Amino acid sequence: MERQVLTKVERLPKEAQKAVQNAYDGIIEKRATQMHLMAELNEALLALGIEAIPFSSFNRWSIKIRNGEVLRPGSRAAANQPQNKRGTLVSPMTLSLFAQTLRSLADDLDPAR
């Protein structure tokens, strides 16, 4: 069984959740460059007395977000997100495509439906 390793951003304490959510939203909305979003996050972390996140960690986290492997921190869906056999998060896009494929296969088996 493959173990999923959390990034430094995912391991930040609860006090940083608002700053992390802001960075997450920025990545999803593509509202600024990755460097700008990381600078904003690190500024907020330093104000909280938390060590800044290196670019490599922020980059890995943003890639996981874009791949649908990470949900918005603090969301209820994040706690209930389906996982595959390896314990990796299954993105909503993947679940949607899977459901669509199943419907298509069912239609092929029984066209009278």
Secondary structure as GFF3:
##gff-version 3
##sequence-region A 1 113
A	DSSP	three_ten_helix	14	16	.	.	.	ID=ss1
A	DSSP	alpha_helix	17	29	.	.	.	ID=ss2
A	DSSP	alpha_helix	34	47	.	.	.	ID=ss3
A	DSSP	alpha_helix	55	66	.	.	.	ID=ss4
A	DSSP	alpha_helix	76	80	.	.	.	ID=ss5
A	DSSP	alpha_helix	92	109	.	.	.	ID=ss6
###
